[in-house]
Amino acid sequence: MSYLRLTFGAAAATLFLLVCGPPRRFAQWRNWRAGRRTPAYFHRLLCAALGVRVRVYGRPDNAAPRLIVANHVSWLDIPVLGSIEPMTFLAKTELGAPALGGRLARLQGVIFIDRRRLRGIPKVNAQIVETMAGGDPVVLFAEATTGDGNRLLPFRTSHFEAARQAARSERGAGAVVQPVFLDYSRMAGMPLGRRERPLIAWYGDMTFFSHLWRFLRVGGIGCDVYFGAPIRVSPETGRKTIARSTEMKVRELARRAREAKSAILAGPGSS
């Protein structure tokens, strides 16, 4: 079964590149909106191939500009979020290096960042503002790295400046930050506990392919995506204040997820 799922996933990626890649790249080159939803269809196909079922709680906000801020658990976060609606992701420059990974990232819509070069942050923030003003939400994994899935790491504040700049621009009236919490909650239909989360979480010195192979062997995964109420951004509000408010909201969504899981485990007979 693992070989079958891996083959299906690779075939889906190849088919997407061959059939949808050229027109999508042409539309991006011409700055057209055509084909904007194509990556979302691809991510849905990829999630199906990997055995990932996504459930959404709350709703994405339609406001533009919009910065989506989510916790970061795994490489799976991108296909899970990308399957919900068209999004542009912030990604490390290393992702653009592999032939297949780089091509898929560019077709998806990606802003590359080199976290070793702090002087490049203003340029990246300007790209975020431009993308959001054009109507595409940008996803920021504010922890700046993946964790073990059992706790949230403190949010980095650098790119929250983009939300403030977007609110200050002429097209930025109504700029918002929308908090999101990703909860990988089920494995093979059973609740996922703390001990099993490293099978999903990709962190530390884990290599991608070893983690992928281990993931393919564990069976179907359920991911609950909680969208919180959007936080309206004011140009007068500092980036650190915006970051703290967003982190607090994501932590509230995490508590909501834990409470929902506890209620399920307690069963209908609990008081």
PEVEN-V533682 format. One record per pair of residues at least 24 apart in sequence whose C-alpha atoms are under 6 Angstrom apart, sorted by the first residue. I is the first residue (numbers start at 0). GAP is how many residues later the second one is. Records with the same first field share a line. If there is no record, write none. Layout:
# PEVEN-V533682
I = GAP ; GAP
This chain:
# PEVEN-V533682
1 = 214 ; 215
4 = 44
7 = 41
8 = 37 ; 40
36 = 49
38 = 69
39 = 42 ; 43 ; 45 ; 46
42 = 36 ; 39 ; 40
43 = 39
50 = 169
51 = 168 ; 169 ; 170
52 = 169
53 = 169
54 = 169
55 = 168 ; 169
56 = 169
57 = 169
58 = 168
63 = 71
64 = 67 ; 68 ; 110
65 = 66 ; 71 ; 109 ; 110 ; 111
66 = 70 ; 71 ; 110
67 = 70 ; 71 ; 109 ; 110
68 = 70 ; 71 ; 72 ; 110 ; 111
69 = 71 ; 110 ; 111
70 = 70 ; 110
71 = 69 ; 74
72 = 73 ; 74 ; 76 ; 128
73 = 127 ; 128
86 = 50 ; 51
87 = 50
88 = 49 ; 50
89 = 50
124 = 37
128 = 33 ; 37
145 = 57
146 = 56
147 = 53
148 = 52
156 = 83 ; 86
159 = 79
160 = 78
163 = 71
166 = 68
167 = 67
174 = 58
175 = 54 ; 55 ; 56 ; 57
176 = 53 ; 54
177 = 52
178 = 49 ; 71
179 = 46 ; 47 ; 48
180 = 44 ; 45 ; 69
181 = 43
182 = 40 ; 41
183 = 38 ; 39
184 = 37 ; 38
185 = 35 ; 36
186 = 33 ; 34
187 = 31 ; 32
